Amino acid sequence: MERISVWLNRNSLYIALLAAWIAMCGSLYFSEVRGYVPCVLCWYQRILMYPLTGVIAIGLLRRDRNLPYYVLPFSLLGLGVSTYHYLLEKTDLFAGSSFCAQGVSCTTQWINWFGFVTIPFLALTAFLIISLMSVIALLNGQPEAVNEEGDPLRTPWLPVSGVIVVVLAVFTALFIAGEQDPQVAAAQQSPFATLAVTPGPQVRVDGTISDPATLTRGEQLYLQSCAACHGLDGQGVANLGNQLRGSEFFAASTDAELLAVIRQGRELTDPANTTGLVMPPSGGRPDLSDEDILAVIAYLRTPQ
């Protein structure tokens, strides 16, 4: 146990460097390979994370004992932003938040591994690791400028470059492979041929609502999940989301076809994609049931 403690004390900032580079490359993989468009809070986290890849590397190369002081303001602020973003996704604590009034919704869950691991959760974990490792380094006076005998240390270019090269090699392979989201791949396998839709008794195919509560539910879900890209009134947002309410596409499609499109999403390579942006499967809300989405469709079919 003591050996582990000594090793951690001496290598804490290398662990922080590894976490920062994995976080940066991972975020670029999600946006540039899978096409997951970052929201406003995602950009704030990138702004706080990306500089750390260089700051930590240079600090280690220079054996700067003040390095933890440079790192902690970024990592702690990033930890706060990531925590807020995660709570915004998973709870109703900030239901009245004004963030992401335009652009991709901050509640869009591009991934939801194991039911709780989202992109903000991954960022939160990285910022937490960097913060903890920086505190450990601060308490132990790392990085050391001299060895145990008091002799000057050589520039530690090998471990620093080794961490960076390994991370870049792994993510270069992922970039080349271009692994597609399983949910998207599954949805692209004849979504219209295999779809069986049984609308609930409160939502009819013509879009009328027999129960006002269902219409209210559809409006709430639309405002939560769709309005950021398609506008509060469904008329679209310039250079972001197409018009839905009253559009030819909406009028020419059945409820079953619209449900299939929403479930499938729109990849950048989809010939029907006219925006140049990704629409996530289920609008980024895999938790929505078919009846929830049908309620949204019916709400959009209802004249204002």
Long-range contacts (C-beta under 8 A, 24 or more apart in sequence): 8-136, 9-136, 9-137, 9-140, 9-142, 10-140, 10-142, 10-144, 12-133, 12-134, 12-136, 12-137, 12-140, 12-142, 13-56, 13-59, 13-60, 13-67, 13-68, 13-133, 13-134, 13-137, 13-142, 13-143, 14-60, 14-159, 14-160, 14-163, 15-129, 15-133, 16-52, 16-56, 16-71, 16-75, 16-129, 16-130, 16-133, 16-134, 16-137, 17-53, 17-56, 17-57, 17-60, 17-160, 17-163, 17-164, 18-163, 18-167, 19-126, 19-129, 19-130, 19-133, 20-49, 20-52, 20-53, 20-56, 20-126, 20-130, 21-53, 21-163, 21-164, 21-167, 21-168, 22-126, 22-167, 23-49, 23-122, 23-123, 23-126, 23-127, 24-49, 24-50, 24-53, 25-167, 25-168, 25-170, 25-171, 26-122, 26-171, 27-119, 27-123, 28-171, 29-171, 29-174, 29-175, 30-110, 30-111, 30-119, 32-175, 33-174, 33-175, 33-178, 33-179, 34-110, 34-180, 34-181, 34-278, 35-267, 35-268, 35-278, 36-110, 36-111, 36-119, 36-278, 36-280, 37-103, 37-104, 37-277, 37-278, 38-104, 39-100, 39-103, 39-104, 39-105, 39-106, 39-108, 40-99, 40-100, 40-103, 40-106, 41-81, 41-84, 41-85, 41-88, 41-99, 41-100, 41-106, 41-120, 42-85, 42-106, 42-119, 42-120, 42-123, 44-81, 45-78, 45-81, 45-82, 45-85, 45-120, 45-123, 45-127, 48-74, 48-75, 48-77, 48-78, 48-81, 48-127, 49-74, 49-78, 49-123, 49-126, 49-127, 52-130, 56-130, 57-160, 57-164, 59-143, 60-143, 60-156, 60-159, 60-160, 61-155, 61-156, 61-157, 61-160, 62-155, 63-143, 63-144, 63-145, 63-153, 63-155, 63-156, 64-143, 65-141, 65-142, 65-143, 65-144, 65-145, 67-134, 67-137, 67-143, 68-134, 68-135, 68-137, 68-138, 68-142, 69-138, 71-130, 71-134, 72-131, 72-134, 72-135, 72-138, 75-127, 75-130, 75-131, 75-134, 76-127, 76-131, 78-123, 78-127, 79-124, 79-127, 79-128, 79-131, 82-120, 82-121, 82-123, 82-124, 82-127, 83-124, 85-120, 85-123, 85-124, 86-118, 86-120, 86-121, 86-124, 89-118, 89-120, 90-116, 90-118, 100-228, 101-228, 102-228, 102-237, 102-240, 103-228, 103-229, 103-237, 103-240, 104-228, 104-229, 105-224, 105-225, 105-227, 105-228, 105-229, 105-284, 107-224, 107-225, 107-284, 108-225, 108-280, 108-283, 108-284, 108-285, 109-284, 109-285, 109-286, 110-280, 110-284, 111-181, 112-286, 181-281, 183-281, 183-286, 184-264, 184-265, 184-267, 184-281, 187-263, 187-264, 187-265, 187-281, 188-264, 188-267, 191-260, 191-261, 191-263, 191-264, 192-256, 192-257, 192-260, 195-256, 195-259, 195-260, 197-255, 197-256, 197-259, 197-290, 197-294, 198-290, 199-255, 199-291, 199-294, 200-291, 200-294, 202-295, 203-255, 203-291, 203-294, 203-295, 203-297, 203-298, 204-298, 205-254, 205-255, 206-301, 207-255, 207-297, 207-298, 207-300, 207-301, 207-302, 208-298, 208-302, 209-298, 209-299, 209-302, 214-295, 214-298, 215-295, 215-298, 215-299, 215-302, 217-292, 217-295, 218-295, 218-296, 218-297, 218-298, 218-299, 218-300, 219-299, 221-285, 221-288, 221-292, 221-293, 221-295, 221-296, 222-296, 222-299, 222-300, 224-285, 225-283, 225-284, 225-285, 225-288, 225-296, 226-283, 226-296, 229-279, 233-304, 234-300, 239-275, 240-275, 240-277, 241-275, 241-277, 241-279, 242-274, 242-275, 244-300, 245-300, 245-304, 250-300, 250-301, 255-294, 255-297, 255-298, 258-297, 259-290, 259-293, 259-294, 259-297, 262-293, 262-297, 263-293
